[in-house]
């Protein structure tokens, strides 16, 4: 079951200042028939409708989100319909549950607070949802099989079950909710330099790397400055480590420049994940990796198939010695949903050097 992570006091260690340094434990993602649901380490939860087997032409995207905390209310978002200005009606098993206006060009219907609770409870009692326009023309539909169990799971994880604050698992107790705190990672900001590995150093690295046997045809390796560590200039290297139809794998290295200008490379350290498609990799591997110098973070986006309706994504911040997980999302079901579920988050504070 999901575990809350508590932030600890600031501590200083070399170039990194870690306000809390837990071993990341991303939340679980559960599937109940045609709905999948998950919560992150901050107990913010999201339930997502999956598309039916077969044609998806009129399949709606329905997402129910509820953040943690006693005062947090659900939000229901509906999209995937042909945008038409005018009024809409939501039908659960043929009965009108909610109505409103679709603004011209709008792509999403968003219901909040009392309206969201009313609709969520109606969804849990039905078998099918339809969205129709003012003339009764069908704009889309979604299965409600499993939504009651998914929302009951949210009530349980957030500590609302058995209270008046629950959506599904209602009880006589006054509204309750679990309290939790997400980690705060405070790290020194990188001051980039122009000291990067030369081409011969990267060639030597690639030839001695486990990625060498995965490199076919034209390959490209990239290096970025990680500023100056305690021993001098550091660099991040993304080494080509094979590619498929829609996923490009990179071996992740950190280089250290010696006083005589030579570069030594070691596999980068990650506090979680970074295994790509290979759980027994000798080096960390990221898929479709990208480096963002402004946030000094590296990200991975692994698609289960070309549609991008399943897979996982993560981001890590460089703390001066390793990469620490800051965000993670998952969609384990390849059934048409592009609304991946957040399962981990941390707050990042970049401190001046």
Buried (B, 14 or more C-beta within 10 A) or exposed (E): EBEBBEBBEEEEEEBBBBBBBBEBBBBBBBBBBBBBBBBBBBBBBBBBBBBBEEEBEBBBBBBBBBBBBBEBBBBBBBBBBEEBEEEBBBBBEEEEBBEEEBEEEBEEBBBEEEBBBBBBBBBBEBEBBBBBBBEEEEBBBBBBBBBBBBBBBBBBBBBBBBBEBBBBBBBEEEEBBBEBBBBBBBBBEBEBBEBBBEEEBBEEBBEEBBBBEBBEEEBEBBBBBBBBBEEEBBBBBBBBBBBEEBBBBBBBBBBBBEEEEEBEBEBBBBBBBBBBEBEEBEBBBBBBBEBEBEBBBBBBBBBBEEEBBBBBBBBBBBBBBBBBBBBBBBBBBBBBBEBBBBBBBBBBEBEEE
